Amino acid sequence: MDQAFIQTTEELTELFRFDGGGCPEGSAEYLCSAKDVGLESHLVCLEEHPFECKFAVSFGLRHFCHCTHRVHIAKYMKM
């Protein structure tokens, strides 16, 4: 992973650390795979085993991430 990306993500991790939300590891190296599809507070989960994450919500054949920390990072970084 690109070092600048890791540093920026870690800075955002600190910036958005609020309300007890956040990815389990809390580090850019362990940031889950998710994609912003325009929903306000959810991302499409791209993890291989989403059912292992407490922030994954199943809807039909897809899983969505509702981790406030991860959603804010995706929205802020447009990824």
Contacts in CASP RR format, 6 or more apart in sequence:
PFRMAT RR
TARGET T0000
AUTHOR 0000-0000-0000
METHOD contacts of the structure
MODEL  1
MDQAFIQTTEELTELFRFDGGGCPEGSAEYLCSAKDVGLESHLVCLEEHP
FECKFAVSFGLRHFCHCTHRVHIAKYMKM
1 28 0 8 1.000
1 29 0 8 1.000
5 28 0 8 1.000
6 28 0 8 1.000
6 29 0 8 1.000
7 28 0 8 1.000
8 77 0 8 1.000
9 28 0 8 1.000
9 31 0 8 1.000
9 73 0 8 1.000
9 77 0 8 1.000
10 27 0 8 1.000
10 28 0 8 1.000
12 72 0 8 1.000
12 73 0 8 1.000
12 76 0 8 1.000
12 77 0 8 1.000
13 26 0 8 1.000
13 27 0 8 1.000
13 28 0 8 1.000
13 69 0 8 1.000
13 73 0 8 1.000
16 68 0 8 1.000
16 69 0 8 1.000
16 72 0 8 1.000
16 73 0 8 1.000
16 76 0 8 1.000
17 69 0 8 1.000
18 68 0 8 1.000
19 68 0 8 1.000
21 67 0 8 1.000
21 68 0 8 1.000
21 69 0 8 1.000
22 55 0 8 1.000
22 67 0 8 1.000
22 68 0 8 1.000
22 69 0 8 1.000
22 70 0 8 1.000
23 30 0 8 1.000
23 31 0 8 1.000
23 32 0 8 1.000
23 55 0 8 1.000
23 67 0 8 1.000
23 69 0 8 1.000
23 70 0 8 1.000
24 30 0 8 1.000
24 53 0 8 1.000
24 54 0 8 1.000
26 69 0 8 1.000
31 70 0 8 1.000
31 73 0 8 1.000
32 45 0 8 1.000
32 46 0 8 1.000
32 47 0 8 1.000
32 53 0 8 1.000
32 65 0 8 1.000
32 67 0 8 1.000
32 70 0 8 1.000
33 45 0 8 1.000
33 46 0 8 1.000
33 47 0 8 1.000
34 43 0 8 1.000
34 44 0 8 1.000
34 45 0 8 1.000
34 46 0 8 1.000
34 47 0 8 1.000
34 65 0 8 1.000
34 70 0 8 1.000
34 74 0 8 1.000
35 43 0 8 1.000
35 44 0 8 1.000
35 46 0 8 1.000
35 74 0 8 1.000
35 79 0 8 1.000
36 43 0 8 1.000
36 71 0 8 1.000
36 74 0 8 1.000
36 75 0 8 1.000
36 78 0 8 1.000
36 79 0 8 1.000
37 43 0 8 1.000
37 44 0 8 1.000
39 64 0 8 1.000
41 66 0 8 1.000
41 68 0 8 1.000
41 71 0 8 1.000
42 57 0 8 1.000
42 64 0 8 1.000
42 65 0 8 1.000
42 66 0 8 1.000
42 71 0 8 1.000
43 64 0 8 1.000
43 65 0 8 1.000
43 70 0 8 1.000
43 71 0 8 1.000
43 74 0 8 1.000
44 62 0 8 1.000
44 63 0 8 1.000
44 64 0 8 1.000
44 65 0 8 1.000
45 53 0 8 1.000
45 56 0 8 1.000
45 62 0 8 1.000
45 63 0 8 1.000
45 64 0 8 1.000
45 65 0 8 1.000
47 53 0 8 1.000
47 56 0 8 1.000
47 63 0 8 1.000
50 56 0 8 1.000
50 58 0 8 1.000
50 63 0 8 1.000
50 65 0 8 1.000
51 58 0 8 1.000
51 63 0 8 1.000
53 65 0 8 1.000
55 65 0 8 1.000
55 66 0 8 1.000
55 67 0 8 1.000
55 70 0 8 1.000
56 63 0 8 1.000
56 64 0 8 1.000
56 65 0 8 1.000
57 63 0 8 1.000
57 64 0 8 1.000
57 65 0 8 1.000
57 66 0 8 1.000
65 71 0 8 1.000
73 79 0 8 1.000
END
